[in-house]
Amino acid sequence: MPFEIVTSSGTPDDGFRQYVEQRLHSGLMRFENRIARATVSFVDLSGPCGAEQQCRLALGLVPGGEVIVERRGASAKLALGRAVETATRELRRRLDATDEQGRRAP
């Protein structure tokens, strides 16, 4: 699954990028064949003190559609974890509403 990381503080370092990749892979592995792309954005909501981070996770789905989740946390890693958990629940809900032929259940 190709992914992009966007931060308000510039380019993320390699360690953080690897962490994001691992967290996305482990959390969304079950749905990899249904995800065309992922964009992860981080914003520091509290200015220079860094007490609250927001993560926006946008997943482009196959054959179409999108799941967008925004979650906050005391750190970027915590916000990412919350966003991945919420996205997993949403993807599971959407798949449960789909029958074997790929059509929406009534």
TORGU-439427 format. One record per atom (N, C-alpha, C): residue in three letters; x, y, z. Coordinates in steps of 0.2 Angstrom, whole numbers, plus 5000, padded with zeros to 4 digits. Layout:
N
ALAXYZ...
//
This chain:
106
MET500449945000MET500050005000MET500450065000PRO500450104995PRO500850164995PRO500550215000PHE501050255003PHE500750305008PHE501250365007GLU500950425010GLU501250485010GLU501150515017ILE501750545020ILE501650575026ILE501750655025VAL501350695028VAL501350765028VAL501350785035THR501850835037THR501850865044THR501850935043SER501650975048SER501751045048SER502451065050SER502851015052SER503551035054SER504051015049GLY503851005043GLY504350985038GLY504350905037THR504950885034THR504950815032THR505150775038PRO504750715039PRO504850675045PRO505550635044ASP505850625050ASP506450585050ASP506350515048ASP506850475046ASP506750405044ASP506450365049GLY506650375056GLY506450335061GLY505650345062PHE505450405061PHE504650415062PHE504350385056ARG504650395050ARG504350365044ARG504250295044GLN504750255047GLN504750185047GLN504250165052TYR504150205058TYR503650195063TYR502950195060VAL502850245056VAL502150255053VAL502050205048GLU502550185044GLU502450125039GLU502250065043GLN502650045048GLN502449985052GLN501849985055ARG501650045058ARG500950045061ARG500350045056LEU500450075050LEU499950065045LEU499949995043HIS500449965042HIS500449895039HIS500149845044SER500349855050SER500149805055SER499349815057GLY499149885057GLY498449895058GLY497949885053LEU498249895047LEU497749885041LEU497949825036MET498349785038MET498649725034MET498049685031ARG497549675035ARG496949635033ARG496549665027PHE496649735026PHE496249765021PHE496749795015GLU497349775015GLU497849795010GLU497549795003ASN497249735001ASN496949734995ASN496449774993ARG496149814998ARG495549864997ARG495849934998ILE496449944999ILE496750015000ILE497250024994ALA497050074990ALA497450094985ALA498050144987ARG497850184992ARG498350234994ARG498150255001ALA498650285005ALA498550315012ALA498950375012THR498650425015THR498950495017THR498850505024VAL499450515027VAL499450525035VAL499750595036SER499350645039SER499550715040SER499550725048PHE500050755050PHE500050775057PHE500150855058VAL499750875063VAL499750945064VAL499850955072ASP500251005074ASP500351015081ASP499851065083LEU499351055087LEU498751095088LEU498951145094SER499451135098SER499651175103SER500251215103GLY500451225097GLY501051275095GLY501651245097PRO502151285100PRO502851255101PRO502851205107CYS502351205112CYS502451165117CYS502251095115GLY501951085110GLY501851015107GLY501450965112ALA500950995115ALA500550955120ALA499950915117GLU499750935111GLU499250895107GLU499350895100GLN499350835097GLN499450825090GLN498850795087GLN498750815081GLN498150785077GLN498450745071CYS498150685070CYS498350645065CYS497650635060ARG497750655054ARG497250645049ARG497450585044LEU497050535044LEU497250475040LEU496750465034ALA496950475028ALA496450465022ALA496650405018LEU496150365018LEU496350305014LEU495850295008GLY496250295002GLY495850284995GLY495750214994LEU495050194993LEU494850124993LEU494850104986VAL494850034985VAL494750004978VAL494049974979PRO493649984974PRO493750014968PRO493650084968GLY493350114973GLY493250184974GLY493050204981GLY493050264983GLY492850284989GLY493450304994GLU493250334999GLU493850355004GLU493550345011VAL494050335015VAL493950335023VAL494350385025ILE494150435029ILE494550495032ILE494350495039VAL494950495043VAL494850485050VAL495350545053GLU495150575058GLU495550625062GLU495450615069ARG496050605072ARG496150585079ARG496650625083ARG496550645089ARG497050685093ARG497350645098GLY497950665100GLY498350625105GLY498850675108ALA499150655114ALA499750695117ALA500350685113SER500450645108SER500950635104SER500750615097ALA501150625092ALA500950605085ALA500850525085LYS501250485088LYS501250415088LYS500550395091LEU500350425097LEU499650415100LEU499150425095ALA499150485092ALA498650505088ALA498550465082LEU499150435079LEU499150395074LEU498850325076GLY499050305081GLY498750235084GLY497950245084ARG497750295087ARG496950305087ARG496650315081ALA496950345076ALA496750355069ALA496750285066VAL497250245066VAL497250175063VAL496750135066GLU496650135073GLU496050095076GLU495350115073THR495250175073THR494650205070THR494550185063ALA495050185059ALA494950175052ALA494850095051THR495150055055THR495049985055THR494349965056ARG494049995062ARG493349985063ARG492850005057GLU493050065054GLU492650085049GLU492650045043LEU493250025041LEU493349975036LEU493049905037ARG493049885043ARG492749825045ARG491949835044ARG491649885046ARG490949905046ARG490749905039ARG491149935034ARG490949935027ARG491049875024LEU491449825026LEU491549765023LEU490949715025ASP490749725032ASP490249685034ASP489549705031ALA489549765028ALA488949785025ALA488949765017THR489449735015THR489449715008THR489449635008ASP488949615003ASP488949545002ASP489449514998GLU489449454997GLU490049414993GLU490049444986GLN489549464983GLN489649494976GLN489849564976GLY490049594981GLY490249664981GLY489749714981ARG489149694982ARG488549744982ARG488449764989ARG488149824990ARG487949844997ARG487349794999ALA487449775005ALA486849745008ALA486249785010PRO485649765009PRO485049805010PRO484949835017
//
